[in-house]
Amino acid sequence: AHNGFIDRSRQRLKIVAPQLSPRELEVCVRIMLGITSEGIGIDLGISRNTVLTYRKRAYARLNISSQNQLFRLLA
């Protein structure tokens, strides 16, 4: 079930947010799954601080400031 959700979220993000880098997109997909920054870091093999940087950049590119806004953007 997760893989289907990941694929659908990835495709939706590519449509509504083409300005995201590939890594920002992957971080956002995992945020949508409810994975913590620590968990995203483990999943992607990067540090928690790097995850936070990607999250901050993605939110800035999307002109949003919260996870709730990310969910609404993709609704």
C-alpha positions as CSV (number, residue, x, y, z in Angstrom):
1,A,0.0,0.0,0.0
2,H,2.8,2.4,0.8
3,N,4.5,1.9,-2.6
4,G,1.3,2.8,-4.4
5,F,0.9,5.9,-2.2
6,I,4.5,6.9,-2.8
7,D,4.1,6.6,-6.5
8,R,0.9,8.5,-6.6
9,S,2.3,11.3,-4.3
10,R,5.5,11.5,-6.4
11,Q,3.5,11.9,-9.6
12,R,1.2,14.5,-8.1
13,L,4.1,16.5,-6.7
14,K,5.8,16.4,-10.1
15,I,2.7,18.0,-11.6
16,V,1.9,20.6,-8.9
17,A,5.4,21.4,-7.9
18,P,7.8,20.9,-10.9
19,Q,10.2,23.3,-9.3
20,L,11.2,20.8,-6.6
21,S,14.6,19.1,-6.9
22,P,14.5,15.3,-7.0
23,R,15.7,15.1,-3.4
24,E,13.2,17.7,-2.2
25,L,10.5,15.7,-3.9
26,E,11.5,12.5,-2.1
27,V,11.6,14.3,1.2
28,C,8.1,15.7,0.6
29,V,6.7,12.3,-0.4
30,R,8.0,10.9,2.9
31,I,6.5,13.8,4.9
32,M,3.2,12.9,3.3
33,L,3.6,9.4,4.6
34,G,4.0,10.8,8.1
35,I,7.6,9.7,8.4
36,T,9.7,11.8,10.9
37,S,12.8,13.8,9.8
38,E,14.9,11.2,11.5
39,G,13.1,8.4,9.7
40,I,13.4,10.2,6.3
41,G,17.1,10.6,7.0
42,I,17.5,6.9,7.7
43,D,15.4,6.0,4.6
44,L,17.4,8.2,2.3
45,G,20.8,7.7,3.9
46,I,21.2,11.4,4.9
47,S,21.4,13.2,8.2
48,R,18.4,14.7,10.0
49,N,19.8,18.2,9.4
50,T,20.1,17.5,5.7
51,V,16.4,16.4,5.7
52,L,15.5,19.6,7.5
53,T,17.4,21.7,4.9
54,Y,15.6,19.9,2.0
55,R,12.2,20.4,3.8
56,K,12.9,24.1,4.3
57,R,13.9,24.6,0.7
58,A,10.9,22.6,-0.6
59,Y,8.5,24.6,1.6
60,A,10.1,27.9,0.3
61,R,9.8,26.8,-3.3
62,L,6.2,25.9,-2.7
63,N,5.5,29.1,-0.8
64,I,4.2,27.1,2.2
65,S,5.2,27.0,5.8
66,S,3.7,23.8,7.3
67,Q,3.1,20.1,6.7
68,N,-0.7,20.9,6.7
69,Q,-0.2,23.2,3.8
70,L,1.7,20.5,2.0
71,F,-1.2,18.1,2.5
72,R,-3.7,20.7,1.2
73,L,-1.5,21.4,-1.8
74,L,-1.7,17.8,-2.8
75,A,-5.4,17.2,-1.9
